[in-house]
Amino acid sequence: MTYRILVAYNGTAAADRAFEVALDAARRFDACLHVLAVASAAEVETHIMHDRLRVECAAYLRPLRARGDAAHVDVETEVTEGIPACEIADVARRVGAEMIVIGHRQRSLLRRCMETSVAKRVLDRAPCMVLVANQRFSQAPTASDSTRL
């Protein structure tokens, strides 16, 4: 049985950091990466908007396969539609993921009050362990980094 890691990816720097962390873990544990992009818009949506979002998501997933090949890691990609946190948890269940890796970007206090974190909602719904890759650290945290947390 192959160990499976699900990576939530939306093309942001935080998602790219999550992919790098997941790629490293997959390389170390000889795991398969399942990279998920969720096409989601906050406004009233039309079929045309959904189609455009799906195409955009597929476009930013394409280069990830090449990065996986370069690291000798099997990378599967998928685009779904819906509420990101729900879709991430549902896909993790469906593919049998043992771990979800998701990015987290630093936001101001006002933004945190106005918007709910997708990472936090995934933590509440996840059927497996969740690793939140903080964008603040571009490499492994050191002992001095823990004092800033």
Long-range contacts (C-beta under 8 A, 24 or more apart in sequence): 2-30, 2-31, 2-32, 3-29, 3-30, 3-31, 3-32, 3-98, 4-31, 4-32, 4-34, 4-95, 4-96, 4-97, 4-98, 5-31, 5-32, 5-33, 5-34, 5-97, 5-98, 5-99, 5-100, 5-101, 6-34, 6-35, 6-36, 6-88, 6-91, 6-92, 6-95, 6-97, 6-99, 6-100, 6-101, 7-33, 7-34, 7-35, 7-36, 7-100, 7-101, 7-102, 8-36, 8-37, 8-38, 8-84, 8-88, 8-100, 8-101, 8-102, 8-103, 8-118, 8-122, 9-35, 9-36, 9-37, 9-60, 9-61, 9-64, 10-37, 10-38, 10-57, 10-60, 10-84, 10-103, 11-37, 11-56, 11-57, 11-60, 12-103, 12-105, 13-103, 13-105, 13-135, 14-103, 14-104, 14-105, 14-133, 14-135, 15-103, 16-103, 17-103, 17-133, 17-134, 17-135, 17-137, 17-138, 18-101, 18-102, 18-103, 18-133, 19-64, 19-67, 19-101, 20-133, 21-101, 21-131, 21-133, 22-101, 22-131, 22-133, 23-67, 23-68, 23-71, 23-73, 25-99, 25-101, 25-131, 26-68, 26-71, 26-73, 27-71, 27-72, 27-73, 31-73, 31-98, 32-73, 32-74, 32-75, 32-76, 33-68, 33-73, 33-74, 33-75, 33-76, 34-76, 34-77, 34-78, 34-91, 34-95, 34-97, 35-61, 35-64, 35-75, 35-76, 35-77, 35-78, 36-77, 36-78, 36-79, 36-80, 36-87, 36-88, 36-91, 37-61, 37-77, 37-78, 37-79, 37-80, 38-79, 38-80, 38-81, 38-82, 38-83, 38-84, 38-87, 38-88, 39-79, 39-80, 39-81, 40-81, 40-82, 40-83, 40-84, 40-87, 50-81, 53-81, 54-79, 54-81, 84-118, 84-121, 85-118, 85-121, 85-122, 85-124, 85-125, 86-125, 88-118, 88-122, 88-125, 88-126, 89-122, 89-125, 89-126, 89-127, 92-126, 92-127, 92-128, 93-127, 97-127, 97-128, 98-128, 98-129, 99-128, 99-129, 99-130, 99-131, 100-126, 100-128, 100-129, 100-130, 100-131, 101-130, 101-131, 101-132, 101-133, 102-130, 102-131, 102-132, 102-133, 103-132, 103-133, 103-135, 104-132, 104-133, 104-134, 104-135, 105-135, 106-134, 106-135, 106-136
